[in-house]
């Protein structure tokens, strides 16, 4: 999933010397006290202006909205067009990021609360509020830089992973592919589920292991759609 843009990583952030569990604990404590409606707080905005990003990547951004009122994002919270949040396939849920429009220079801090975009050449999906704040709303698609400042869990180790495959144009085709995966990967958990005017298949390797999920994603050749490495947590 990281192929949808060029990526450069930096481990030189101020928290990089802390153990992973200490960083995660500090992040959760920070969020518990400062998270406000809208996705980010004043303290979040202050943090990104006084610290260096721990990871940067470039790619295409789009924006999206919920297909129905009350739809929940992947983090379990009700999706809102008005929150400064975004969907990303592989960053830990709750990550604090800054998205910068590389054409206009507009930027905004936001949090990862959802998964997607499940389109091969797109890197990040923005809410309407996030898209307006970064100059993506009117044009629909723009090349951006995503700077990651804080994550509740390590980026490169651990995590719960799956591969999402689709979109399929019919439930029959999705179920057929599901059965193929069950035969090929008998120890994995495989489900078929409906999307918006489409159908999807998701395979979770034993233990939700990232290396196994990456291997599956590289070898899958679905008749429709694509295979997307996706983080669940």
Residue pairs with C-beta under 8 A, 6 or more apart in sequence:
1 89
1 90
1 217
1 228
1 229
1 230
2 57
2 90
2 229
4 59
4 60
4 120
4 121
4 122
4 123
5 57
5 58
5 59
5 60
5 123
6 57
6 58
6 59
7 55
7 56
7 57
7 58
8 56
8 57
9 54
9 55
9 56
10 52
10 53
10 54
10 55
10 56
11 54
12 52
13 51
13 52
13 53
13 54
13 149
14 51
14 52
15 23
15 26
15 54
15 150
16 54
18 26
20 153
20 154
20 157
20 158
23 151
23 154
24 152
24 153
24 154
27 94
27 150
27 151
27 152
28 152
30 43
30 150
31 94
31 152
34 41
34 42
34 43
34 44
35 41
36 42
37 83
38 82
38 83
38 84
38 129
39 83
39 84
39 85
39 110
39 111
39 113
39 129
39 130
40 84
40 96
40 109
40 110
40 111
44 96
44 109
44 111
45 109
47 96
47 149
47 150
48 96
48 98
48 109
48 147
48 149
51 149
53 98
53 147
53 148
53 149
54 148
54 149
54 150
54 151
54 155
55 147
55 148
55 155
56 145
56 146
56 147
56 148
57 123
57 145
57 146
58 102
58 123
58 143
58 144
58 145
58 146
59 122
59 123
59 124
59 143
59 144
59 146
60 121
60 122
60 123
60 124
60 141
60 142
60 143
60 144
61 99
61 101
61 122
61 123
61 124
61 125
61 126
61 131
61 134
61 136
61 141
61 142
61 143
61 144
62 117
62 119
62 122
62 124
62 125
62 126
62 136
62 140
62 141
63 125
63 126
63 127
63 128
63 130
63 131
63 136
63 137
63 140
64 87
64 116
64 117
64 125
64 126
64 127
65 81
65 127
65 128
66 79
66 81
67 196
70 78
71 78
71 79
72 78
72 79
73 79
73 85
73 87
73 113
73 114
74 87
74 93
74 113
74 114
74 115
75 93
75 94
75 113
75 114
77 113
79 113
79 114
79 127
80 127
81 127
81 128
81 129
82 127
82 128
82 129
83 113
83 127
83 129
83 130
84 108
84 109
84 110
84 111
84 127
84 129
84 130
84 133
85 110
85 111
85 112
85 113
85 114
85 127
85 130
86 97
86 99
86 110
86 111
86 112
86 113
86 114
86 124
86 125
86 126
86 127
86 130
87 112
87 113
87 114
87 115
87 116
87 117
87 124
87 125
87 126
88 95
88 112
88 115
88 116
88 123
88 124
88 125
88 146
89 115
89 116
89 117
89 118
89 228
89 229
89 230
89 231
90 229
90 230
90 231
91 97
91 112
91 148
91 151
91 155
91 231
92 112
92 151
92 152
92 153
92 154
92 155
92 159
92 231
92 233
93 112
93 113
93 152
93 231
93 233
94 111
94 112
94 113
94 151
94 152
95 111
95 112
95 148
95 150
95 151
95 152
96 109
96 111
96 148
96 149
96 150
96 151
97 109
97 110
97 111
97 112
97 146
97 147
97 148
97 149
98 107
98 108
98 109
98 110
98 146
98 147
98 149
99 107
99 108
99 110
99 124
99 126
99 130
99 134
99 144
99 145
99 146
99 147
100 106
100 107
100 134
100 144
100 145
100 147
101 107
101 134
101 135
101 136
101 142
101 143
101 144
102 142
102 143
102 144
102 145
103 135
103 142
103 143
104 135
104 142
106 133
106 134
106 135
107 134
108 130
108 133
108 134
109 149
110 126
110 127
110 130
110 133
114 125
115 230
115 231
116 125
117 123
117 124
117 125
118 164
118 166
118 167
118 200
118 226
118 228
120 226
122 141
123 144
123 146
124 144
124 146
126 134
126 136
128 137
130 136
131 137
134 142
134 144
135 142
136 142
136 144
148 155
153 159
153 233
158 210
159 208
159 210
159 231
159 232
159 233
160 204
160 208
160 231
160 232
160 233
161 204
161 205
161 208
161 209
161 210
161 212
161 213
161 214
161 229
161 230
161 231
161 232
162 202
162 203
162 204
162 205
162 208
162 213
162 230
162 232
163 202
163 203
163 213
163 216
163 217
163 220
163 227
163 228
163 229
163 230
164 200
164 201
164 202
164 227
164 228
164 230
165 177
165 200
165 201
165 202
165 203
165 220
165 222
165 225
165 226
165 227
165 228
166 174
166 195
166 198
166 199
166 200
166 201
166 222
166 224
166 225
166 226
167 195
167 198
167 199
167 200
167 224
167 225
168 174
168 177
168 198
168 199
168 200
168 201
168 222
168 224
168 225
169 198
169 199
169 224
170 199
171 192
171 194
171 199
173 199
173 223
173 224
174 192
174 199
174 200
174 201
175 192
177 201
177 222
177 223
178 190
178 191
178 192
178 201
181 188
181 190
181 201
181 203
182 188
182 190
185 203
185 205
185 216
187 205
187 206
188 203
188 204
188 205
188 206
188 216
189 203
189 204
190 201
190 202
190 203
190 204
191 201
191 202
192 199
192 200
192 201
193 199
193 200
193 201
193 202
194 200
202 230
203 216
204 213
204 232
205 212
205 213
205 216
206 212
208 232
213 229
214 229
216 227
217 227
217 228
217 229
220 227
